[in-house]
Every structure is written in structure tokens, then in C-alpha cells.
Amino acid sequence: KTTKVLQKTAEKVKPELCFSLILPRYTLDLKCQDKKTRDEWVAGLQALKIVISNEVDVLSLPISEELKKQFAGVAINEDEILQVLDTPREFIKHGRTGRPHSRKVTVDRKAATINWATGSNGLKDAYDIVRGKSTKVFKKVTWRQADPSLCFSILWEDRTLDLQAPTNRIREKWVRAIEILLQRVSEPYRRYTAEGSRTENSMSSTTKSPRSEQAMPGMSVLPNAS
């Protein structure tokens, strides 16, 4: 019981029944019906992390057949999401100087690069991708010039790639796919998001998840104790 949510449960919940998923902006704190279920899920989720990070075959992992089926479905879904990057897409590229230009953007997943007409950046060195207009480049752009709901930026230590999608739906598909790709290929991204998780958790573990609060059979979501 290491998160603030679980620490506030005091003696009401046995520690050996609990585990937490530490995510970039919140924690998901779960209580299982028994210790065996808790241990199986912790082992399975740790194995899934290895699968996602290293593209290991989930069926080769030493976990239960039931978890293999569930996690194989997750891996398949992620690969389907990544397929959006295989089709070139027109975005408006905003730069530090000059006017924004329409550019055909492509992603080479094998080489882990993002490419446009006049340049290319390696995604293995990118440390984050953010929605909206939060970079120095975008802060100079008015709402009339670019709706924040259409914009996103990929961040490197020495530069940003600031793009405006034609629709919010396209932006969300690309951002989600790039997040998955960065999780697989970029050590700076994994390190940065992990550090962000610890910071968020130390400051406040009470942010509610935007996802459904329904848990899997055999476990329950622990509510905010504040």
C-alpha cells in the first residue's frame, strides 16, 4: 500500500490484497478478492510491460492461459492502432520562423523516424508527445490560426515538431499511435513518463482516472479516501 489512496485506507484493506498501476497522471488502485489473484495479475501486468516495450510474443510468457488470451488481445489492439501511421497524412506544420505550411507527414515504424517534405526526426530520442498548444512555437499562434483541439507536438531535448491536424479525430488517432510507438522505441520517453508518474503520485494520487472505474472479475477499484 504505497500510494496515497491506499495509505488512507488504513486497516480497512489488507496490503497483501492490493496493488496499484502508476500512470502518467493518476494511479489506479485495486483490491483483489485473494492474494493468489493479486499475485497473478501483478505478474501478468509486469509481463505485459515487457511485451509492449520489447515486442516479445505474449504466448511465450510464463503466465496463465487466461491472462495470455487477455493480453494477446491488448497487443493486437495496439498493433491495429499503430497502423494509422502507415498512411501518409497532410498536416499543417508550424515552425519557429516563417509561415505554417501544409506538409505530408509519414512515419517509418521500423526505422522509428517521422518524416516530412523538408526534414526528418528520430523518434528514439523523443521524450514526450503533448496535445494542444503548449510549446513556444504554438504559444505564438492565435486560436484563429490554429484550434488547440487540432494541435499536437512531439518533443526532443533541442527541438519540437508542432503539427496541426485537419480534424480532432485524426489528431487523436495519431497521438495515440505515436504514444504507443514511443513507449516501444524511446528510452527517454519511458524514463520521462515514469518520472512524471512518480511526481504526480507524490503530489496527488487523487486524480480520478478518465477511464471506467469498473474492475476485472476478482478485484475492485479503491475509491479516493479523501
VENWO-V648737 format. One record per pair of residues at least 4 apart in sequence whose ideal C-beta (glycine too) atoms are under 6 Angstrom apart, sorted by the first residue. I is the first residue (numbers start at 0). J is the second residue. Records with the same first field share a line. If there is no record, write none. Layout:
I = J, J
This chain:
0 = 5, 6, 14, 17
2 = 19, 26, 28, 204
3 = 204
4 = 28, 204, 221, 224
5 = 17, 28
7 = 224
8 = 12, 224
12 = 17, 30
15 = 34
16 = 30, 31, 37
17 = 30
18 = 29, 37, 41
19 = 26, 28
20 = 27
21 = 26, 196, 200
23 = 192, 195, 196
24 = 199
25 = 206, 208
26 = 200, 204
27 = 208
28 = 221
29 = 214, 218
30 = 219, 221
31 = 36, 37, 217, 218
32 = 36, 217
36 = 217
43 = 62, 66
46 = 60, 62
47 = 70
49 = 53, 55
50 = 55, 57, 74
57 = 67, 70, 71, 74
58 = 67
62 = 66
66 = 70
67 = 71
77 = 179
80 = 175, 176
81 = 176, 179
83 = 172, 176
84 = 106, 176
87 = 103, 105
88 = 104
89 = 101, 103
90 = 104, 162, 164
91 = 99, 101, 163
92 = 100, 102, 162
93 = 99, 136, 140, 161
95 = 136
102 = 115, 116
104 = 115
105 = 114
106 = 113
107 = 112
111 = 122, 123, 184
112 = 119, 121
113 = 120, 122
114 = 119
122 = 184
123 = 184, 185
124 = 155
125 = 153, 155, 181, 185
126 = 154, 187, 188, 191
127 = 154, 191
128 = 153, 174, 177, 178
129 = 133, 152
130 = 151
131 = 147, 150
132 = 137, 147, 150
134 = 152, 159, 161
136 = 161
137 = 161
140 = 144, 145
145 = 150, 163
148 = 167
149 = 163, 164, 170
150 = 163
151 = 162, 170, 174
152 = 159, 161
153 = 160
154 = 159
164 = 169, 170
165 = 169
181 = 185, 188
187 = 191
200 = 204
205 = 223, 225
212 = 220
214 = 218, 219, 220
